Amino acid sequence: MALSRRALLAQAAASATAVAAPSPSPAAGAAAEPAPDTTTVTLRGTIPPGAPDFVYVPVDVPPGVGELRVSYRYDKPPTAPGTPGNALDIGLFDQHGTALGGRGFRGWSGGARSEFFLRTDEATPGYLPGPLEPGRWQIALGPYTVAPQGTSCEITVTLTHGTPQPPVPAAYPPQRIPGRGRAWYRGDCHIHSVHSDGRRTPAEIIGLARAAGLDFINTSDHNTHSSHTAWAGAAAAGLLVLTGEEITTRTGHVLAVGTDPGTFIDWRYRARDDRFARFARAVRRAGGLVVPAHPHATCIGCAWKFGFGEADAVEVWNGPWTADDEVALASWDATLSGADDGRRLPALAHSDYHRDPDRIGGPQTVVLADDLSREAILDGLRAGRAYAAESSAVSVDFTAVTPRGAHAGIGEALEPDDPETEVLVRLSVTGAEGCELRLVTDQGLALTVPAAASLEWRTTPARTAYVRAEVRHPPRTPPLPGPPAALTNPIRLRP
């Protein structure tokens, strides 16, 4: 019988059984060692279709627990074609409770793993080590999709009693490393590690990022900040690590880029709840940027439904170029001709790396920054002094100049006194042989030059409000354009 949330909790409590773990027998001739004192609790219940986004199952933690271990499983019955099956995420909140944005968060693994543990000195990736204080803890279940039959699940909680290990002090990656002064720096702000549903450790990601020619990355594991302490060695490898999170709601995903180390941003709300602005402000208070990710993706819960009023930039290129990226680019371009209210959003590009054959740095954002520091990189991204490239092999030089020598580059504005002043636009590209060069303005596609490495074009501020550049591979399915090798943010022409 389908259970409501309240009935689920009642059944879970009623079906819980506590048993002492048996002590192993010592080997012949060996001195017996005291076995750990453990208690195991099994919780069972069924989540019906139409259940809330999150169901909380209470677990009472007594004093003197040195380790908490949780495993779970759930049924996956067959469903009719086109009908979602069961997918059940899991996480944990401690005795501080489950209040939205509160202090209770202790970890989230989504559907990436079936078990996890916490101690004072160590925890499964995705979870936060620290004191296991007594009180009522809550296992958070997230029924991402529920089959018509419902989701029957079983949770096993093992509490190991004993003296906890000393806590390990948190150490975060430095916020500045030696750079090249004011220069173009390459980065990828959307990468997943084993701390969510990625397959690579932070150490492995550091090596892949440097091999891809990157100068910086942003940690963006789903709904957890547990990896913020895991990037030892990045600075020694010449890689700046910004700390952040991918906030994965049921109505869109958004990157928190470059937040203060140790910052957690809650994700348990939908667009209809009118709560996103609160958490966008929390990202900015922590020094970070709010960047909606893959806004037109077609996976369940992935398309962006919150609007862009609270965004600082937008990801228009996510991993290998697909039709939803083309839609994201066109939608972003349509916003560039609006009133100058300071809310025009820079376009960014990231790999959304999870596992091979995903490619870190494919694509990447190349940003003009004063130094290789968190502050300088975020300033450059926020200002739109950036272009997207498919790899570190591709470099773009894009400028606009007047006869009197006034100059503007990507993300900047050229402001001649006379709107009829002639402006010379120059574009040159390396590492993109055989690609066509395109200039796009507020009136649409203004110029296409096939298989070229450079172009020049003249206009005036009276005719053109902005100009941006695209470097495209040959079309795969004409008349649609080919996938990009590079895209720039616009240069604005203001009379």
Number of C-alpha atoms within 10 A of each C-alpha: 8 16 17 17 19 11 14 21 20 14 16 21 18 12 13 16 13 12 12 11 14 10 12 10 10 11 8 7 6 8 8 11 10 9 11 13 14 20 17 17 18 19 22 21 24 23 26 21 18 13 18 14 15 18 20 20 22 19 18 12 18 13 12 15 21 20 24 20 17 21 16 18 14 17 17 17 13 13 13 9 7 6 12 15 21 22 17 23 18 25 23 23 22 24 20 16 16 18 12 14 15 13 14 17 25 24 28 30 25 24 17 16 18 15 16 22 19 22 23 18 17 17 20 20 24 27 25 23 22 19 18 21 16 14 16 16 23 24 23 21 22 21 25 20 20 20 22 17 19 23 24 18 18 16 21 17 21 21 21 20 17 14 10 17 14 12 13 11 9 11 13 18 20 17 17 18 19 12 17 11 10 12 14 22 22 24 30 25 32 29 26 28 24 20 29 27 19 18 17 19 16 22 14 11 20 26 14 16 22 18 12 19 18 24 21 26 30 24 29 30 30 27 25 32 28 25 27 27 16 17 23 17 14 23 18 9 13 17 27 28 28 29 29 34 31 27 25 22 22 19 16 23 24 27 28 32 28 29 25 20 21 18 20 23 24 20 21 19 17 17 16 10 8 10 15 20 14 11 18 21 16 20 24 18 12 20 17 26 27 25 26 27 29 25 26 20 20 10 8 12 16 19 19 20 18 21 11 16 10 19 21 23 23 24 25 28 32 24 21 16 17 12 11 18 22 18 16 21 18 12 14 17 21 12 13 21 14 10 9 8 6 6 16 21 23 25 28 30 31 29 24 25 27 20 16 10 7 13 20 32 31 24 28 30 33 30 27 24 24 18 20 25 20 25 17 17 26 19 17 20 24 20 19 25 24 28 31 30 28 25 23 19 12 17 19 24 15 21 22 26 18 18 10 10 9 12 18 19 21 25 23 18 17 21 17 20 10 12 16 13 17 17 24 16 22 17 21 16 20 13 14 24 13 14 24 23 26 19 22 18 21 18 12 11 14 14 14 16 14 14 16 17 19 16 17 13 13 12 17 19 21 14 13 19 20 20 25 25 25 24 32 22 20 17 14 10 8 8 7 10 14 17 21 24 25 26 25 27 27 29 25 24 23 17 16
